[in-house]
Amino acid sequence: MREDAWLVVVDMQNVFADGSPWASPDYATASAGIRRLMPAFGDRVVFTRYVAPAHPRGEWVQYFENAQFALVPPDDPLYDFTSEFHPVKHPVVTREVFGKWGLDLKAVLGGASEIVLTGVSTDCCVIATALPAADDGVHVLVPADACAGASPADHQKALDVMTLFTPLIELTSVDALLADVAAG
């Protein structure tokens, strides 16, 4: 892992945890992996946060016809980080789209050449962030055990797709990353 690598924690929010229609069944596994990784990155940790658009447009209108529960204001508890991450003591990038790669996140990263991408959902927000980051020339490491999908099968499908982008995107594990940090 490169010295300038940042840990990017994608959408570890109530809306993707237990009790939500968008809950990931392996949310707790991803959360545990992220919490193990965080100390190794010190201040080089950024959280992202999904919120629904106030006024959906285009295809989002149809999307939210089936997800009306999510059409709440950004300060609704549904969009809070789950208790193990709240309050967040790191920068937070909030977006109204699944992919979190953009000018706001890039500004926080300050030109980092590598990110360790974690969070939920592997088959939605994580992959939607990984692909444009890789296209932008950033090396993306994805510890599979610090991510969770809408289902275990969907998680695996997303990981399989990301392997098609090697070496731009590489799969790894929490243990492998922590061993790399320990080896210095």
C-alpha positions in Angstrom: 0.0 0.0 0.0 1.3 3.4 -0.9 2.2 6.0 1.8 -0.4 8.5 0.5 -3.3 6.0 0.4 -6.6 7.2 1.9 -9.3 5.0 3.4 -12.6 5.9 1.7 -15.6 4.7 3.8 -18.7 4.6 1.6 -22.2 5.2 3.0 -22.1 3.4 6.4 -25.5 4.8 7.2 -28.7 3.7 8.8 -30.4 3.5 5.4 -28.1 0.6 4.5 -28.2 -1.1 7.9 -30.7 -3.4 9.7 -34.3 -2.4 9.4 -34.1 -0.6 6.1 -35.4 -1.8 2.8 -31.9 -1.1 1.5 -30.2 -3.0 4.3 -27.2 -5.1 3.4 -27.2 -8.5 5.2 -23.5 -8.3 5.7 -23.3 -4.7 6.9 -21.9 -5.8 10.3 -19.0 -7.6 8.6 -18.1 -4.5 6.5 -18.4 -2.3 9.6 -16.0 -4.6 11.5 -13.4 -4.6 8.7 -13.6 -0.8 8.4 -13.1 -0.3 12.1 -10.1 -2.5 12.0 -8.6 -0.5 9.1 -9.2 3.0 10.4 -6.4 3.3 12.9 -3.8 2.4 10.2 -4.8 5.5 8.2 -4.8 8.1 11.0 -6.2 11.3 9.5 -6.3 9.9 6.0 -9.9 8.7 6.3 -12.9 10.2 4.5 -16.5 9.1 4.8 -19.1 9.5 2.1 -22.8 9.9 2.7 -25.7 9.3 0.3 -28.8 11.4 0.5 -31.8 11.4 -1.8 -32.3 14.4 -4.1 -34.8 16.9 -2.9 -36.4 16.9 -6.3 -35.6 13.8 -8.3 -35.3 14.3 -12.0 -34.8 12.1 -15.1 -34.7 8.4 -14.3 -34.4 9.1 -10.6 -38.2 9.9 -10.6 -39.0 6.4 -11.6 -36.4 5.0 -9.3 -37.9 6.7 -6.3 -41.4 5.6 -7.1 -40.2 2.2 -5.7 -38.1 3.8 -2.9 -40.4 6.5 -1.5 -39.2 5.7 2.1 -35.8 7.2 1.1 -37.3 10.6 0.0 -36.6 12.3 3.3 -34.5 15.4 4.1 -30.8 15.0 4.4 -31.0 15.5 8.2 -33.4 12.6 8.7 -32.0 9.9 11.0 -32.2 7.5 8.0 -29.2 9.2 6.5 -27.2 9.3 9.8 -24.1 7.2 10.1 -24.6 4.1 12.2 -23.7 4.3 15.9 -20.3 2.7 15.6 -19.2 5.6 13.3 -21.2 8.4 14.8 -20.0 11.1 15.4 -17.7 11.0 12.4 -14.4 12.6 13.2 -13.2 12.7 9.6 -14.2 14.7 6.5 -17.6 13.8 5.1 -18.5 14.0 1.4 -22.3 14.0 0.8 -23.7 13.3 -2.7 -27.2 12.7 -4.1 -25.9 10.0 -6.5 -24.5 6.5 -5.9 -21.0 7.2 -7.2 -19.0 9.3 -4.7 -16.1 10.1 -7.0 -16.1 13.7 -7.9 -14.5 17.1 -7.2 -15.5 17.1 -3.5 -13.9 13.8 -2.7 -10.9 14.5 -4.9 -10.4 17.8 -2.9 -10.3 15.9 0.4 -7.9 13.3 -1.0 -5.5 16.1 -2.1 -4.0 14.3 -5.1 -3.6 10.9 -3.4 -2.5 8.2 -5.9 -4.3 5.3 -4.1 -7.5 4.7 -2.2 -8.7 1.8 -0.1 -12.4 1.7 -0.9 -14.7 0.2 1.7 -18.4 0.3 2.6 -21.8 -0.5 1.2 -23.1 -1.5 -1.1 -20.5 -3.3 -3.1 -22.8 -3.7 -6.0 -24.0 -0.1 -6.1 -22.1 2.8 -4.4 -18.8 1.1 -4.0 -18.4 0.0 -7.6 -19.9 3.3 -8.8 -17.1 5.0 -7.0 -14.3 2.5 -7.9 -14.7 2.7 -11.7 -14.5 6.5 -12.1 -11.7 6.7 -9.6 -9.7 4.2 -11.6 -10.6 6.0 -14.8 -9.1 9.1 -13.2 -5.8 7.3 -12.6 -6.2 6.5 -9.0 -5.1 3.0 -7.9 -8.1 1.4 -6.1 -7.7 -1.3 -3.5 -10.9 -3.0 -2.4 -10.8 -5.1 0.7 -13.7 -7.5 0.0 -14.2 -8.2 3.8 -14.7 -4.4 4.4 -17.5 -4.1 1.9 -21.0 -5.6 1.8 -23.5 -6.0 -1.0 -27.3 -6.0 -1.2 -26.8 -9.8 -1.0 -23.8 -12.1 -0.8 -24.3 -13.0 -4.4 -24.5 -9.4 -5.5 -21.4 -8.6 -3.5 -19.5 -11.3 -5.3 -20.8 -10.2 -8.7 -19.5 -6.7 -8.1 -16.2 -8.0 -6.9 -15.9 -10.2 -10.0 -16.6 -7.1 -12.2 -14.0 -5.1 -10.5 -11.4 -7.8 -11.1 -11.8 -7.1 -14.8 -10.1 -3.7 -14.2 -6.9 -5.1 -12.7 -4.4 -3.5 -12.1 -6.4 -0.3 -11.9 -8.7 -1.9 -9.3 -7.3 -4.7 -7.1 -9.1 -6.9 -4.6 -7.5 -7.5 -1.2 -8.5 -8.2 2.4 -8.3 -6.3 5.7 -5.6 -8.7 7.0 -3.5 -8.2 3.9 -3.7 -4.5 4.1 -2.9 -4.5 7.8 0.1 -6.8 7.2 1.3 -4.4 4.5 1.1 -1.5 7.0 2.9 -3.5 9.7 5.7 -4.4 7.3 6.2 -0.7 6.7 
